[in-house]
């Protein structure tokens, strides 16, 4: 009798528990269906497990939406929303929130794709096809998706506004969002209010029919300079012949950002020449001006290059000065040689070295005086560059200066080697001299004579006594 009573009692408790669970599931399904109605879901289908409704599926236009319960470990459960039909390939796009896991993966060499907006890139860990990312993530999509990746889902009701904690990811062409249940707050009741915003994010993540056209459209309305520049780079790399690419580049010639304008001007070739000249003549950032000058090449006017070189030296804009030096050398004018000599005497080391090499390559005999003067430069690398330049253009008059420079810097092995090599090259250019026959008279600086004895490889100063 007692055994039967126990069985009946156990069965009654189980029945009551099942009934309560069933009632709760019915209420949950009612809220799910209310949410489905809010987004206009069609072709609804309900899945059950032992008579308990656990899943609701349907379509919202081209998207497939699933609402179901989920269990994560032993402690967490709640409502999961899956938005499919995004038309991504298996590896086209993966999105996860930034965190410890992504930091570890990046430290191990895994590459991340950034859109160019620091506020979004700080919360989103993206991998996939650059063109798809550029096409999808316009300003509004970044705002909505960024909030979800931050774990926040805003609930805006008529009587209450609150933020739900959520977990979101995108992979295999699906947006997956989990809303954990709370002990004293069944988050399911908020689903009718938040499902429209979730579906809207899914709609925005769907692959557009024409990636290039969408990227160009995004670029026109984009406010973040880094995103505009990244979009243009993708267009010129992946879609160089697409009509939308040319339209975007032409529009970007008037962009307020010098770097965006520069990229467009270079990509357009002859059509961008005037924009490049404007940039080369402007007070834009040093690297932008330098790249514009380099891109112009022989089209950069020599007189303008001379003026820019002088101004760059005064302002300490090394990149611009370096870019101008080649253009000044091509000009080959007396004012150009003077400008190069000024850069050699007073500019930063790398600019002075470039000036020395350009003088030696383009100025001929006129390069010798400034190169000789540079043998006394305070910078060791400039002195070496001057000695090397004299090896190319120096006359016998330079030999004494080379020897004096080497003697004055006894511990500068690089200068001593460069001076010896320069003297040897000068010697080889003396008409009628065979190797090893160059001699300098100390009482007549700059005078060259041929020694009778063939002492190959030997250069001596004749002071009236045996060397």
C-alpha positions as a printed Julia matrix, in Angstrom:
467×3 Matrix{Float64}:
   0.0    0.0     0.0
   2.81   2.36    0.95
   4.63   1.59   -2.29
   1.59   2.4    -4.36
   1.1    5.65   -2.47
   4.71   6.63   -3.11
   4.33   5.95   -6.81
   1.15   7.97   -6.94
   2.72  10.79   -4.99
   5.79  10.83   -7.24
   3.63  10.74  -10.32
   1.5   13.59   -9.0
   4.54  15.77   -8.27
   5.95  15.01  -11.72
   2.62  15.83  -13.3
   2.39  19.14  -11.47
   5.98  20.0   -12.47
   5.27  19.09  -16.07
   2.09  21.13  -16.0
   3.92  24.18  -14.65
   6.67  23.73  -17.24
   4.06  23.34  -20.0
   2.22  26.46  -18.88
   5.48  28.39  -18.83
   6.39  27.15  -22.3
   2.98  28.21  -23.58
   3.53  31.7   -22.2
   6.99  31.75  -23.75
   5.57  30.7   -27.12
   2.94  33.42  -26.87
   5.72  36.0   -26.44
   7.69  34.46  -29.28
   4.7   34.66  -31.59
   4.1   38.25  -30.53
   7.73  39.01  -31.4
   7.31  37.19  -34.73
   4.29  39.33  -35.51
   6.3   42.49  -34.68
   8.79  41.7   -37.47
   6.28  40.27  -39.93
   7.49  36.66  -39.81
   5.75  34.33  -42.26
   5.64  30.57  -42.73
   5.79  30.0   -38.99
   6.67  26.51  -37.75
   6.71  25.32  -34.13
   8.94  22.53  -32.84
   8.04  20.59  -29.68
   9.8   18.2   -27.35
   7.55  15.88  -25.32
   4.7   18.24  -25.99
   6.64  21.3   -24.87
   7.21  24.01  -27.5
  10.95  24.75  -27.8
  11.48  26.46  -31.15
   9.78  28.86  -33.52
  11.0   29.39  -37.09
   9.86  31.59  -39.95
  10.88  34.02  -42.66
  11.28  37.77  -42.68
  11.64  38.54  -46.37
  14.81  36.77  -47.53
  15.97  36.11  -43.95
  15.3   32.95  -41.98
  14.66  33.63  -38.28
  14.78  31.04  -35.51
  13.81  31.62  -31.87
  14.66  28.85  -29.43
  15.74  28.08  -25.89
  19.4   27.35  -25.22
  21.47  25.86  -22.43
  25.1   26.91  -21.89
  26.84  24.73  -19.35
  24.98  24.06  -16.11
  24.43  27.63  -15.02
  23.21  29.6   -18.02
  20.09  29.31  -20.12
  17.91  31.72  -22.02
  16.55  32.68  -25.44
  18.56  32.35  -28.65
  17.78  34.2   -31.88
  19.4   33.03  -35.14
  19.1   35.1   -38.29
  20.14  33.17  -41.39
  20.1   33.82  -45.1
  22.91  36.4   -44.95
  24.39  34.91  -48.15
  27.92  34.66  -46.76
  30.19  31.83  -47.79
  31.62  29.57  -45.05
  34.71  31.77  -44.62
  33.45  35.11  -45.99
  32.8   36.76  -42.64
  33.34  35.89  -38.99
  32.6   38.38  -36.22
  33.26  37.98  -32.52
  33.6   40.46  -29.68
  37.14  41.5   -28.84
  38.38  39.84  -25.67
  41.03  37.68  -24.12
  40.54  34.93  -26.7
  41.03  37.26  -29.67
  44.05  38.86  -27.99
  45.7   35.47  -27.62
  44.94  34.53  -31.23
  46.41  37.79  -32.51
  49.54  37.25  -30.44
  49.91  33.86  -32.13
  49.83  35.48  -35.56
  46.15  35.3   -36.49
  45.25  38.23  -38.75
  42.38  40.58  -38.05
  40.53  42.73  -40.57
  39.81  46.31  -39.51
  37.3   48.68  -41.07
  39.22  51.87  -40.21
  36.91  53.13  -37.46
  38.76  52.86  -34.11
  35.55  52.89  -32.06
  34.24  49.84  -33.92
  37.56  48.07  -34.42
  38.14  48.13  -30.65
  35.05  45.98  -30.0
  34.84  43.84  -33.17
  37.17  41.02  -34.13
  36.62  40.54  -37.86
  37.94  37.98  -40.3
  36.9   37.39  -43.88
  36.72  38.98  -47.31
  37.68  42.69  -47.24
  35.23  43.65  -49.99
  32.3   42.12  -48.11
  33.3   43.88  -44.89
  33.62  47.26  -46.66
  30.24  46.78  -48.34
  28.4   45.82  -45.16
  29.78  48.05  -42.44
  28.55  51.54  -43.14
  28.15  53.98  -40.24
  24.72  52.82  -39.08
  25.61  49.12  -39.28
  28.74  49.74  -37.21
  26.68  51.59  -34.61
  24.08  48.84  -34.26
  26.47  45.9   -34.46
  29.02  47.61  -32.21
  26.46  47.91  -29.42
  25.61  44.21  -29.69
  29.29  43.26  -29.69
  29.63  45.31  -26.52
  27.02  42.98  -25.0
  24.23  45.54  -24.96
  20.74  45.3   -26.45
  18.67  48.42  -25.91
  14.99  47.92  -25.02
  12.87  50.97  -25.75
   9.34  50.55  -24.46
   6.51  52.95  -23.88
   6.88  52.75  -20.13
  10.45  51.57  -19.64
  13.85  51.73  -21.31
  16.56  49.31  -20.29
  19.59  47.44  -21.61
  19.78  43.65  -21.84
  23.06  41.8   -21.59
  23.58  39.68  -24.73
  26.21  37.6   -26.47
  26.55  37.86  -30.26
  28.6   36.36  -33.08
  28.45  35.92  -36.86
  29.71  32.87  -38.74
  28.69  30.59  -41.61
  26.22  33.17  -42.89
  24.24  33.42  -39.64
  23.84  36.02  -36.91
  23.53  34.32  -33.52
  22.41  36.23  -30.43
  21.89  34.81  -26.94
  19.82  36.58  -24.27
  20.57  34.94  -20.91
  17.62  34.52  -18.53
  17.79  36.27  -15.16
  16.75  34.9   -11.82
  14.06  37.46  -11.11
  13.52  38.81  -14.61
  12.4   36.56  -17.46
  14.08  38.31  -20.38
  11.72  36.56  -22.81
   9.12  39.21  -22.08
  11.36  41.76  -23.79
  11.68  39.81  -27.03
   8.77  41.51  -28.87
  10.46  44.85  -28.24
  14.0   43.84  -29.26
  13.49  41.35  -32.1
  12.97  44.12  -34.72
  16.4   45.6   -33.95
  18.01  42.15  -34.11
  16.44  41.44  -37.5
  17.5   44.91  -38.69
  21.13  44.07  -37.89
  20.73  40.8   -39.78
  19.28  42.64  -42.76
  22.24  45.01  -42.78
  24.7   42.12  -42.59
  23.22  40.45  -45.66
  25.53  40.34  -48.67
  24.55  42.99  -51.27
  24.23  42.06  -54.93
  26.97  44.45  -56.1
  29.78  44.81  -53.59
  31.64  47.54  -55.49
  28.54  49.7   -55.91
  27.72  49.37  -52.21
  31.29  50.23  -51.15
  31.21  53.33  -53.36
  27.84  54.32  -51.92
  29.14  53.89  -48.37
  32.2   55.99  -49.18
  30.13  58.95  -50.32
  28.31  59.2   -46.99
  31.12  58.01  -44.69
  32.32  60.47  -42.03
  35.36  58.56  -40.72
  38.49  59.27  -42.79
  40.06  55.87  -42.1
  36.99  54.04  -43.41
  36.85  56.15  -46.59
  40.51  55.45  -47.27
  40.12  51.72  -46.62
  37.09  51.62  -48.92
  39.0   53.3   -51.76
  41.92  50.91  -51.37
  39.59  47.93  -51.64
  37.86  49.39  -54.7
  41.12  50.08  -56.54
  42.56  46.68  -55.61
  39.55  44.42  -56.15
  37.44  46.36  -58.67
  39.81  48.6   -60.68
  37.62  48.56  -63.82
  34.21  48.87  -62.16
  32.31  52.03  -63.04
  31.55  52.65  -59.37
  35.26  52.67  -58.58
  36.01  55.48  -61.0
  33.04  57.49  -59.73
  34.21  57.1   -56.14
  37.76  58.09  -57.03
  36.66  61.19  -58.94
  34.47  62.27  -56.03
  37.36  61.69  -53.61
  39.55  64.22  -55.45
  37.58  66.79  -53.45
  37.76  64.93  -50.14
  38.69  67.01  -47.1
  41.29  64.42  -46.08
  44.66  64.85  -47.86
  45.42  61.12  -47.58
  42.1   60.16  -49.21
  42.6   62.75  -51.93
  46.14  61.49  -52.51
  45.03  57.87  -52.95
  42.33  58.89  -55.42
  44.71  61.11  -57.41
  47.35  58.39  -57.72
  44.78  55.75  -58.68
  43.27  57.97  -61.41
  46.61  58.49  -63.17
  46.54  61.45  -65.63
  43.11  62.49  -64.39
  44.53  63.01  -60.93
  47.6   65.05  -61.95
  46.16  68.46  -61.0
  45.15  67.15  -57.6
  48.67  65.81  -57.09
  50.18  69.19  -57.97
  47.81  70.84  -55.47
  48.88  68.41  -52.76
  52.57  68.8   -53.61
  52.2   72.57  -53.25
  50.12  72.45  -50.06
  50.83  72.35  -46.35
  49.36  68.86  -46.03
  51.1   66.32  -43.77
  54.75  65.69  -44.63
  54.28  62.13  -45.89
  51.3   63.1   -48.06
  53.22  65.9   -49.79
  56.21  63.61  -50.28
  54.11  60.89  -51.89
  52.42  63.42  -54.16
  55.79  64.72  -55.36
  57.08  61.19  -55.92
  53.92  60.22  -57.81
  54.27  63.24  -60.11
  57.82  62.25  -61.02
  59.01  64.23  -64.05
  55.7   66.14  -64.09
  56.68  68.01  -60.93
  58.06  71.4   -62.06
  61.72  71.9   -61.23
  61.36  75.46  -59.92
  58.52  74.39  -57.68
  60.67  71.52  -56.41
  63.5   73.97  -55.58
  61.15  76.22  -53.62
  59.58  73.28  -51.81
  63.02  71.9   -50.92
  64.03  75.16  -49.29
  60.76  75.45  -47.39
  60.89  71.82  -46.3
  64.39  72.27  -44.95
  63.33  75.29  -42.91
  60.27  73.46  -41.54
  62.09  70.2   -40.81
  59.85  68.21  -43.18
  62.31  65.47  -44.08
  59.98  63.33  -46.21
  59.08  66.29  -48.42
  62.73  67.33  -48.71
  63.78  63.82  -49.76
  61.07  63.71  -52.41
  62.09  67.15  -53.73
  65.79  66.31  -54.04
  65.31  63.95  -56.99
  63.13  66.5   -58.8
  65.67  69.26  -58.16
  68.43  67.05  -59.53
  66.46  66.48  -62.71
  66.13  70.23  -63.2
  69.93  70.59  -63.46
  69.78  74.37  -63.02
  72.19  76.63  -61.17
  69.5   77.47  -58.62
  68.86  73.74  -58.19
  72.53  73.08  -57.46
  72.49  75.92  -54.97
  69.42  74.43  -53.25
  71.06  71.0   -53.07
  74.22  72.55  -51.65
  72.12  74.25  -49.0
  70.44  70.98  -48.1
  73.83  69.26  -47.92
  75.14  71.86  -45.53
  72.23  72.27  -43.15
  69.59  69.56  -43.48
  69.01  66.44  -41.42
  71.44  63.58  -42.0
  69.27  61.55  -44.38
  68.4   64.61  -46.44
  72.02  65.79  -46.56
  73.17  62.33  -47.69
  70.54  62.31  -50.45
  71.64  65.8   -51.51
  75.28  64.68  -51.69
  74.41  61.7   -53.88
  72.16  63.76  -56.14
  74.83  66.42  -56.57
  77.38  63.78  -57.53
  74.95  62.17  -59.98
  73.6   65.29  -61.7
  75.67  68.43  -61.09
  78.99  67.48  -62.7
  81.94  69.78  -61.9
  79.69  72.17  -59.99
  79.15  69.49  -57.34
  82.8   69.5   -56.24
  82.88  72.65  -54.02
  79.84  71.76  -51.87
  81.02  68.16  -51.57
  84.5   69.27  -50.46
  82.89  71.57  -47.89
  80.75  68.68  -46.64
  83.91  66.75  -45.71
  83.88  68.92  -42.58
  80.21  68.22  -41.79
  79.49  67.37  -38.16
  77.73  64.15  -39.2
  79.86  61.1   -39.96
  77.39  59.68  -42.5
  77.32  62.97  -44.39
  81.12  63.1   -44.51
  81.22  59.6   -45.94
  78.56  60.49  -48.55
  80.58  63.57  -49.53
  83.73  61.48  -49.96
  81.86  58.95  -52.07
  80.47  61.76  -54.21
  83.93  63.2   -54.77
  85.02  59.81  -56.0
  82.52  60.25  -58.82
  83.01  63.92  -59.7
  86.08  65.18  -57.84
  89.17  66.59  -59.53
  92.76  66.3   -58.25
  92.07  69.45  -56.25
  89.87  67.33  -53.94
  92.61  64.88  -52.96
  94.22  67.07  -50.29
  90.79  67.69  -48.68
  90.08  63.97  -48.71
  93.41  63.17  -47.07
  92.93  65.91  -44.49
  89.44  64.67  -43.66
  90.69  61.11  -43.22
  93.54  62.32  -41.0
  91.23  64.49  -38.9
  88.96  61.51  -38.15
  91.48  58.8   -37.41
  88.97  56.48  -35.79
  86.32  56.83  -38.5
  87.07  53.71  -40.53
  84.18  54.3   -42.93
  85.44  57.76  -43.85
  89.03  56.58  -44.27
  87.9   53.8   -46.61
  85.67  56.16  -48.58
  88.5   58.7   -48.89
  90.97  56.07  -50.14
  88.45  54.83  -52.68
  87.65  58.36  -53.83
  91.35  59.18  -54.32
  91.77  55.99  -56.33
  88.82  56.91  -58.56
  90.14  60.45  -59.06
  93.56  59.02  -59.95
  92.06  56.74  -62.54
  90.53  59.71  -64.33
  93.86  61.64  -64.69
  94.82  61.56  -68.36
  97.92  59.49  -69.0
  98.23  58.08  -65.49
  98.61  54.41  -65.0
  97.46  52.78  -61.77
  99.63  53.84  -58.84
 101.29  56.85  -60.51
  99.45  59.77  -58.83
 101.58  62.17  -56.76
 100.66  65.46  -55.1
 103.13  68.23  -54.39
 102.62  69.68  -50.93
 104.02  73.08  -51.92
 101.5   73.37  -54.74
  98.15  72.16  -53.4
  96.01  70.53  -56.05
  98.89  69.87  -58.43
  99.13  66.39  -59.86
 102.28  64.8   -61.23
 103.22  61.38  -62.54
 105.91  59.51  -60.64
 108.59  57.67  -62.61
 108.56  54.59  -60.48
 105.56  52.36  -60.95
 104.42  51.95  -57.35
 101.0   50.51  -58.05
  98.26  51.43  -55.6
 100.42  54.09  -53.91
  99.36  57.74  -53.54
 101.96  60.08  -52.02
 102.48  63.72  -51.14
 105.87  64.99  -52.47
 107.36  67.21  -49.77
 110.88  67.25  -51.21
 111.93  64.14  -49.34
 111.25  60.49  -49.91
 107.76  59.59  -48.99
